[in-house]
Amino acid sequence: MSGYGVSNAYGDLKRVLVHRPGPELAMVTDKTLAEFNFSRPVDRERFLSDYDTMLGMFQAHGVD
């Protein structure tokens, strides 16, 4: 995997490995908030929308 890694803390992001959240979001409940470091249950639609927006920004800036 020579195409991945960080040589310093500065520079342009060229490639990133991401995972689109799926059914695991349902695991964040009122009882498991602290375990997953959330302050409230996940609004799945908003979470995925925010994720898609982030991914679109990466792509718009040429990130692979």
Backbone as XML, in Angstrom:
<?xml version="1.0"?>
<chain id="A" units="angstrom">
  <residue number="1" name="MET">
    <atom name="N" x="0.832" y="-1.195" z="0.000"/>
    <atom name="CA" x="0.000" y="0.000" z="0.000"/>
    <atom name="C" x="0.869" y="1.249" z="0.000"/>
  </residue>
  <residue number="2" name="SER">
    <atom name="N" x="1.733" y="1.366" z="-0.904"/>
    <atom name="CA" x="2.617" y="2.522" z="-0.928"/>
    <atom name="C" x="1.888" y="3.810" z="-1.301"/>
  </residue>
  <residue number="3" name="GLY">
    <atom name="N" x="0.647" y="3.732" z="-1.792"/>
    <atom name="CA" x="-0.109" y="4.922" z="-2.151"/>
    <atom name="C" x="-0.754" y="5.620" z="-0.974"/>
  </residue>
  <residue number="4" name="TYR">
    <atom name="N" x="-0.600" y="5.081" z="0.228"/>
    <atom name="CA" x="-1.229" y="5.657" z="1.412"/>
    <atom name="C" x="-0.161" y="6.023" z="2.433"/>
  </residue>
  <residue number="5" name="GLY">
    <atom name="N" x="-0.501" y="6.923" z="3.331"/>
    <atom name="CA" x="0.426" y="7.296" z="4.383"/>
    <atom name="C" x="0.536" y="8.796" z="4.507"/>
  </residue>
  <residue number="6" name="VAL">
    <atom name="N" x="1.165" y="9.221" z="5.560"/>
    <atom name="CA" x="1.356" y="10.644" z="5.822"/>
    <atom name="C" x="2.832" y="10.883" z="6.053"/>
  </residue>
  <residue number="7" name="SER">
    <atom name="N" x="3.402" y="11.787" z="5.270"/>
    <atom name="CA" x="4.818" y="12.103" z="5.463"/>
    <atom name="C" x="4.992" y="13.335" z="6.332"/>
  </residue>
  <residue number="8" name="ASN">
    <atom name="N" x="3.932" y="14.181" z="6.408"/>
    <atom name="CA" x="3.973" y="15.344" z="7.295"/>
    <atom name="C" x="2.543" y="15.811" z="7.555"/>
  </residue>
  <residue number="9" name="ALA">
    <atom name="N" x="2.391" y="16.804" z="8.400"/>
    <atom name="CA" x="1.060" y="17.283" z="8.785"/>
    <atom name="C" x="0.506" y="18.336" z="7.827"/>
  </residue>
  <residue number="10" name="TYR">
    <atom name="N" x="1.260" y="18.697" z="6.813"/>
    <atom name="CA" x="0.853" y="19.750" z="5.895"/>
    <atom name="C" x="0.861" y="19.242" z="4.472"/>
  </residue>
  <residue number="11" name="GLY">
    <atom name="N" x="0.076" y="19.833" z="3.632"/>
    <atom name="CA" x="0.048" y="19.442" z="2.232"/>
    <atom name="C" x="-1.378" y="19.180" z="1.776"/>
  </residue>
  <residue number="12" name="ASP">
    <atom name="N" x="-1.512" y="18.840" z="0.509"/>
    <atom name="CA" x="-2.819" y="18.581" z="-0.073"/>
    <atom name="C" x="-3.224" y="17.130" z="0.136"/>
  </residue>
  <residue number="13" name="LEU">
    <atom name="N" x="-4.500" y="16.930" z="0.434"/>
    <atom name="CA" x="-5.047" y="15.591" z="0.539"/>
    <atom name="C" x="-5.226" y="15.064" z="-0.874"/>
  </residue>
  <residue number="14" name="LYS">
    <atom name="N" x="-4.622" y="13.929" z="-1.172"/>
    <atom name="CA" x="-4.692" y="13.375" z="-2.512"/>
    <atom name="C" x="-5.548" y="12.119" z="-2.596"/>
  </residue>
  <residue number="15" name="ARG">
    <atom name="N" x="-5.527" y="11.315" z="-1.541"/>
    <atom name="CA" x="-6.256" y="10.055" z="-1.560"/>
    <atom name="C" x="-6.719" y="9.750" z="-0.142"/>
  </residue>
  <residue number="16" name="VAL">
    <atom name="N" x="-7.955" y="9.256" z="-0.034"/>
    <atom name="CA" x="-8.483" y="8.928" z="1.287"/>
    <atom name="C" x="-9.371" y="7.683" z="1.172"/>
  </residue>
  <residue number="17" name="LEU">
    <atom name="N" x="-9.288" y="6.839" z="2.175"/>
    <atom name="CA" x="-10.120" y="5.647" z="2.248"/>
    <atom name="C" x="-11.278" y="5.950" z="3.188"/>
  </residue>
  <residue number="18" name="VAL">
    <atom name="N" x="-12.513" y="5.825" z="2.698"/>
    <atom name="CA" x="-13.691" y="6.141" z="3.501"/>
    <atom name="C" x="-14.691" y="4.992" z="3.463"/>
  </residue>
  <residue number="19" name="HIS">
    <atom name="N" x="-15.587" y="4.972" z="4.418"/>
    <atom name="CA" x="-16.657" y="3.982" z="4.498"/>
    <atom name="C" x="-17.962" y="4.732" z="4.672"/>
  </residue>
  <residue number="20" name="ARG">
    <atom name="N" x="-18.910" y="4.534" z="3.767"/>
    <atom name="CA" x="-20.224" y="5.178" z="3.906"/>
    <atom name="C" x="-20.989" y="4.474" z="5.016"/>
  </residue>
  <residue number="21" name="PRO">
    <atom name="N" x="-21.405" y="5.219" z="6.023"/>
    <atom name="CA" x="-22.135" y="4.613" z="7.139"/>
    <atom name="C" x="-23.384" y="3.882" z="6.659"/>
  </residue>
  <residue number="22" name="GLY">
    <atom name="N" x="-23.690" y="2.793" z="7.320"/>
    <atom name="CA" x="-24.845" y="1.981" z="6.953"/>
    <atom name="C" x="-25.647" y="1.590" z="8.175"/>
  </residue>
  <residue number="23" name="PRO">
    <atom name="N" x="-26.008" y="0.321" z="8.261"/>
    <atom name="CA" x="-26.861" y="-0.153" z="9.359"/>
    <atom name="C" x="-26.253" y="0.053" z="10.742"/>
  </residue>
  <residue number="24" name="GLU">
    <atom name="N" x="-24.935" y="0.210" z="10.807"/>
    <atom name="CA" x="-24.297" y="0.407" z="12.115"/>
    <atom name="C" x="-24.777" y="1.678" z="12.812"/>
  </residue>
  <residue number="25" name="LEU">
    <atom name="N" x="-25.329" y="2.622" z="12.064"/>
    <atom name="CA" x="-25.850" y="3.847" z="12.694"/>
    <atom name="C" x="-26.985" y="3.533" z="13.662"/>
  </residue>
  <residue number="26" name="ALA">
    <atom name="N" x="-27.709" y="2.464" z="13.405"/>
    <atom name="CA" x="-28.819" y="2.082" z="14.282"/>
    <atom name="C" x="-28.328" y="1.608" z="15.648"/>
  </residue>
  <residue number="27" name="MET">
    <atom name="N" x="-27.040" y="1.324" z="15.759"/>
    <atom name="CA" x="-26.490" y="0.875" z="17.038"/>
    <atom name="C" x="-26.358" y="2.020" z="18.041"/>
  </residue>
  <residue number="28" name="VAL">
    <atom name="N" x="-26.419" y="3.260" z="17.551"/>
    <atom name="CA" x="-26.340" y="4.417" z="18.440"/>
    <atom name="C" x="-27.744" y="4.709" z="18.948"/>
  </residue>
  <residue number="29" name="THR">
    <atom name="N" x="-27.979" y="4.377" z="20.195"/>
    <atom name="CA" x="-29.287" y="4.572" z="20.822"/>
    <atom name="C" x="-29.103" y="5.408" z="22.085"/>
  </residue>
  <residue number="30" name="ASP">
    <atom name="N" x="-30.208" y="5.717" z="22.739"/>
    <atom name="CA" x="-30.118" y="6.464" z="24.002"/>
    <atom name="C" x="-29.214" y="5.755" z="25.009"/>
  </residue>
  <residue number="31" name="LYS">
    <atom name="N" x="-29.226" y="4.433" z="24.976"/>
    <atom name="CA" x="-28.446" y="3.657" z="25.943"/>
    <atom name="C" x="-26.972" y="3.522" z="25.568"/>
  </residue>
  <residue number="32" name="THR">
    <atom name="N" x="-26.633" y="3.726" z="24.289"/>
    <atom name="CA" x="-25.240" y="3.516" z="23.851"/>
    <atom name="C" x="-24.529" y="4.799" z="23.426"/>
  </residue>
  <residue number="33" name="LEU">
    <atom name="N" x="-25.122" y="5.936" z="23.701"/>
    <atom name="CA" x="-24.535" y="7.214" z="23.269"/>
    <atom name="C" x="-23.092" y="7.374" z="23.721"/>
  </residue>
  <residue number="34" name="ALA">
    <atom name="N" x="-22.840" y="7.173" z="24.998"/>
    <atom name="CA" x="-21.487" y="7.368" z="25.535"/>
    <atom name="C" x="-20.496" y="6.391" z="24.908"/>
  </residue>
  <residue number="35" name="GLU">
    <atom name="N" x="-20.930" y="5.184" z="24.699"/>
    <atom name="CA" x="-20.061" y="4.157" z="24.107"/>
    <atom name="C" x="-19.548" y="4.584" z="22.729"/>
  </residue>
  <residue number="36" name="PHE">
    <atom name="N" x="-20.388" y="5.276" z="21.961"/>
    <atom name="CA" x="-20.018" y="5.699" z="20.619"/>
    <atom name="C" x="-19.633" y="7.180" z="20.539"/>
  </residue>
  <residue number="37" name="ASN">
    <atom name="N" x="-19.510" y="7.821" z="21.686"/>
    <atom name="CA" x="-19.105" y="9.232" z="21.757"/>
    <atom name="C" x="-20.061" y="10.177" z="21.020"/>
  </residue>
  <residue number="38" name="PHE">
    <atom name="N" x="-21.343" y="9.919" z="21.164"/>
    <atom name="CA" x="-22.368" y="10.801" z="20.612"/>
    <atom name="C" x="-23.091" y="11.487" z="21.768"/>
  </residue>
  <residue number="39" name="SER">
    <atom name="N" x="-23.602" y="12.684" z="21.504"/>
    <atom name="CA" x="-24.338" y="13.400" z="22.543"/>
    <atom name="C" x="-25.844" y="13.174" z="22.422"/>
  </residue>
  <residue number="40" name="ARG">
    <atom name="N" x="-26.290" y="12.669" z="21.272"/>
    <atom name="CA" x="-27.709" y="12.368" z="21.066"/>
    <atom name="C" x="-27.822" y="11.288" z="19.987"/>
  </residue>
  <residue number="41" name="PRO">
    <atom name="N" x="-28.975" y="10.634" z="19.887"/>
    <atom name="CA" x="-29.145" y="9.613" z="18.846"/>
    <atom name="C" x="-28.924" y="10.193" z="17.451"/>
  </residue>
  <residue number="42" name="VAL">
    <atom name="N" x="-28.561" y="9.346" z="16.535"/>
    <atom name="CA" x="-28.224" y="9.773" z="15.177"/>
    <atom name="C" x="-29.489" y="9.996" z="14.349"/>
  </residue>
  <residue number="43" name="ASP">
    <atom name="N" x="-29.542" y="11.153" z="13.697"/>
    <atom name="CA" x="-30.544" y="11.407" z="12.669"/>
    <atom name="C" x="-29.935" y="10.834" z="11.390"/>
  </residue>
  <residue number="44" name="ARG">
    <atom name="N" x="-30.311" y="9.614" z="11.056"/>
    <atom name="CA" x="-29.658" y="8.866" z="9.976"/>
    <atom name="C" x="-29.660" y="9.632" z="8.652"/>
  </residue>
  <residue number="45" name="GLU">
    <atom name="N" x="-30.795" y="10.219" z="8.278"/>
    <atom name="CA" x="-30.886" y="10.944" z="7.004"/>
    <atom name="C" x="-29.926" y="12.132" z="6.980"/>
  </residue>
  <residue number="46" name="ARG">
    <atom name="N" x="-29.873" y="12.877" z="8.066"/>
    <atom name="CA" x="-28.976" y="14.033" z="8.127"/>
    <atom name="C" x="-27.510" y="13.590" z="8.147"/>
  </residue>
  <residue number="47" name="PHE">
    <atom name="N" x="-27.222" y="12.523" z="8.898"/>
    <atom name="CA" x="-25.865" y="12.005" z="8.984"/>
    <atom name="C" x="-25.369" y="11.616" z="7.597"/>
  </residue>
  <residue number="48" name="LEU">
    <atom name="N" x="-26.195" y="10.875" z="6.849"/>
    <atom name="CA" x="-25.793" y="10.441" z="5.513"/>
    <atom name="C" x="-25.699" y="11.614" z="4.539"/>
  </residue>
  <residue number="49" name="SER">
    <atom name="N" x="-26.579" y="12.592" z="4.700"/>
    <atom name="CA" x="-26.509" y="13.783" z="3.862"/>
    <atom name="C" x="-25.202" y="14.536" z="4.109"/>
  </residue>
  <residue number="50" name="ASP">
    <atom name="N" x="-24.839" y="14.696" z="5.374"/>
    <atom name="CA" x="-23.576" y="15.353" z="5.711"/>
    <atom name="C" x="-22.386" y="14.568" z="5.169"/>
  </residue>
  <residue number="51" name="TYR">
    <atom name="N" x="-22.456" y="13.247" z="5.265"/>
    <atom name="CA" x="-21.389" y="12.396" z="4.743"/>
    <atom name="C" x="-21.259" y="12.583" z="3.233"/>
  </residue>
  <residue number="52" name="ASP">
    <atom name="N" x="-22.381" y="12.549" z="2.529"/>
    <atom name="CA" x="-22.361" y="12.711" z="1.075"/>
    <atom name="C" x="-21.823" y="14.084" z="0.673"/>
  </residue>
  <residue number="53" name="THR">
    <atom name="N" x="-22.163" y="15.110" z="1.446"/>
    <atom name="CA" x="-21.639" y="16.454" z="1.190"/>
    <atom name="C" x="-20.125" y="16.474" z="1.361"/>
  </residue>
  <residue number="54" name="MET">
    <atom name="N" x="-19.628" y="15.856" z="2.428"/>
    <atom name="CA" x="-18.183" y="15.782" z="2.660"/>
    <atom name="C" x="-17.497" y="15.055" z="1.507"/>
  </residue>
  <residue number="55" name="LEU">
    <atom name="N" x="-18.054" y="13.932" z="1.092"/>
    <atom name="CA" x="-17.476" y="13.160" z="0.003"/>
    <atom name="C" x="-17.468" y="13.977" z="-1.288"/>
  </residue>
  <residue number="56" name="GLY">
    <atom name="N" x="-18.544" y="14.699" z="-1.543"/>
    <atom name="CA" x="-18.610" y="15.565" z="-2.718"/>
    <atom name="C" x="-17.550" y="16.653" z="-2.696"/>
  </residue>
  <residue number="57" name="MET">
    <atom name="N" x="-17.278" y="17.196" z="-1.510"/>
    <atom name="CA" x="-16.232" y="18.220" z="-1.388"/>
    <atom name="C" x="-14.852" y="17.627" z="-1.675"/>
  </residue>
  <residue number="58" name="PHE">
    <atom name="N" x="-14.611" y="16.440" z="-1.157"/>
    <atom name="CA" x="-13.345" y="15.765" z="-1.458"/>
    <atom name="C" x="-13.194" y="15.614" z="-2.971"/>
  </residue>
  <residue number="59" name="GLN">
    <atom name="N" x="-14.235" y="15.091" z="-3.616"/>
    <atom name="CA" x="-14.174" y="14.844" z="-5.056"/>
    <atom name="C" x="-14.024" y="16.148" z="-5.850"/>
  </residue>
  <residue number="60" name="ALA">
    <atom name="N" x="-14.704" y="17.198" z="-5.415"/>
    <atom name="CA" x="-14.621" y="18.486" z="-6.093"/>
    <atom name="C" x="-13.217" y="19.083" z="-6.029"/>
  </residue>
  <residue number="61" name="HIS">
    <atom name="N" x="-12.456" y="18.662" z="-5.022"/>
    <atom name="CA" x="-11.090" y="19.145" z="-4.870"/>
    <atom name="C" x="-10.059" y="18.142" z="-5.409"/>
  </residue>
  <residue number="62" name="GLY">
    <atom name="N" x="-10.533" y="17.165" z="-6.159"/>
    <atom name="CA" x="-9.627" y="16.237" z="-6.822"/>
    <atom name="C" x="-9.087" y="15.105" z="-5.973"/>
  </residue>
  <residue number="63" name="VAL">
    <atom name="N" x="-9.697" y="14.876" z="-4.823"/>
    <atom name="CA" x="-9.243" y="13.797" z="-3.950"/>
    <atom name="C" x="-9.742" y="12.470" z="-4.507"/>
  </residue>
  <residue number="64" name="ASP">
    <atom name="N" x="-8.844" y="11.513" z="-4.559"/>
    <atom name="CA" x="-9.168" y="10.169" z="-5.038"/>
    <atom name="C" x="-9.642" y="9.324" z="-3.883"/>
  </residue>
</chain>
